[in-house]
Amino acid sequence: MASFEQEIKGRLKTHQQVSDFLQEHPEARMYQAANAAESQITKINKLRKQMVEQGASKERLKQLNDMKIQYMRQFNDAMERATPK
């Protein structure tokens, strides 16, 4: 996804057409969603680390892991829909 982001931002910076690139690579539109999912997962990981240090219950840690899995599944599902078959 990072390469898609770089390509799109580079084209925008140099005032080149982005639509042609997106037509060839429709999944490239997902780079912002990938960044958002990564950000959420990072936040959950930091929170989980804090919770472990504070002696959180296994149930609470499992809830955090489940949240992380849900974010990843949502992104993977969206990516699958955006990727041409």
ABEGO torsion letter per residue (X at the ends): XAAAAAAAAAAAAAGBBAAAAAAABAAAAAAAAAAAAAAAAAAAAAAAAAAAAAGBBAAAAAAAAAAAAAAAAAAAAAAAAABBX
